[in-house]
Amino acid sequence: MRAYKFVYVLVMSLLLLLLSCTKEIERIIYQDDPDYGKIVGIVVEKDSQAKVYVRQALFIDSTSIDPQNGAFEIDSLQAGNYDVLIIAPGYGTFKSSNVFVFANSVAYVGKISLPRLPDLIHSHFPDNQAEIPISSYTTLSIIINFTRPMDRQSVQNAFATVPASEGTFHWSQSIYNPNQWWYWDRWAGNEPAIPVELPAEISTFTHIRCMQYVMRKADTVPDVNYTVILSTIACDSAGNPLSFPLEFSFRTIESTYTQTSILTDPENGAENVGLSNNHSIYIMFPKRMNERSVEQAISMIPNTDVIFLWPAPTKLKIYTGGPLKADTTYIITIDTTAHDLDGVHLTEPFRSLFSTEPVRITGSNPQNGEVFVELQPKIYLYFNTYMIASTLPGAFTITPSVNGTFNWESNSRVYFLPNQNLQPYTKYKIEVKTTVKDYWSTPLKEPYSFSFATKKL
């Protein structure tokens, strides 16, 4: 029995001695075995409590960064390729793939800045601390791109702005890189002025990775700091939530296209402005104005009999009685007698000008060169402005000659209806001379013609 106890005590003593020498043995093996190397680096956010992991098919080892300088080191790695992952509370996961460790050497992965976005977030617009120029008719869009398909309802429930706002959500299957054009101008007819499609309602979660929040116009205010928050109730289509809330801020500023803080539509310097799309000229003021003082201070070239309307105390609508005059330069001047409701006058005269496009035909049906046209067609002409209907018959010819009637579906759209069937398998040519005139008696700038061929019987 005594001999057995002696052997037991001796074995346990040897095991304890072996365990106490483990670190020294690892050090000796590393120094002497040329098959081992190490990975080192520095995390810039040294107080982040980040942990560093290395893996191949499986996780191999991990360590914590030094809170004094952010440095880390993982040694005793066999030569080969490794993935390095760094995970810290309140930061996105950093990953560096295919870090190659050579035998008996050091692989330095450099100074690493941890991602500020949660893992589910790819990017967002506006950027944090961005300045977004807006005007009195700009509608602002906030866009969040995701790395994985998202559960739409959870994201919409998690979304909020400070100050609070109302808006509509639009979802897309594509991820877009944020840029300064992701806001749209409803008034100027550029909706949307961004490279983003607004698709119909999407009922599946297969590829939905881009959310666009279009803020209500009444909540889009210049010179305001907005904060966007997406809480952790937002989750992907598999139910995985954000690891921490997304939060970023931006500031709206007065549009860079203002002139003495006054905006116009059409804007100052615009060319080839559409005729029928701008029945009115808009002037937007930064303050509520004394309406009578503004109306008396306005002069316009060409001299036009106009009606002044005020949809809002800061917005003047100048109605010209119909489409704008073609091929014309409009010059609008407001002298310094105009003042706001506080009696503050303009510090300098305001002047804005723009030029309009000529009278033209924008298209036809049948189109030029079309074949297999029916023998009883309606031959359409589309003008870019309101026309004087009585000037068209004398300017219109069809060869071979066919009698017919003109029918105006609107002031700018008309069709010619032949009194009898056209000849089969025949080329017809339509010509419109410059004697046709618009609402202001301005003639068509250039003659217009097109040809088509009818079908065989």
Secondary structure, 3 states (H helix, E strand, C coil): CHHHHHHHHHHHHHHHHHHHCHHHHHHHHHHHCCCEEEEEEEECCCCCCCEEEEECCCEEEEEECCCCCCEEEEEEEECEEEEEEEECCCCCCEEEEEEEECCCCEEEEEEECCCCCCCCEEEEECCCCEEEEECCCEEEEEEEEECCCECHHHHHHHEEEECCCCEEEEEECCCCCCCCCCEEECCCCECCCCCCCCCCCCCCCCCCCEEEEEECHHHCCCCCEEEEEECCCCEECCCCECCCCEEEEEEEEECCCCECCEEEECCCCCCCECCCCCCEEEEECCCCECHHHHHHHEEEECCCCCEEEEEECCEEEEECCCCCCCCCEEEEEECCCCEECCCCECCCCEEEEEEECCCCEEEEECCCCEEEECCCCCEEEEECCCECHHHCHHHEEEECCCCEEEEEEECCEEEEEECCCCCCCCEEEEEECCCCEECCCCECCCCEEEEEEECCC
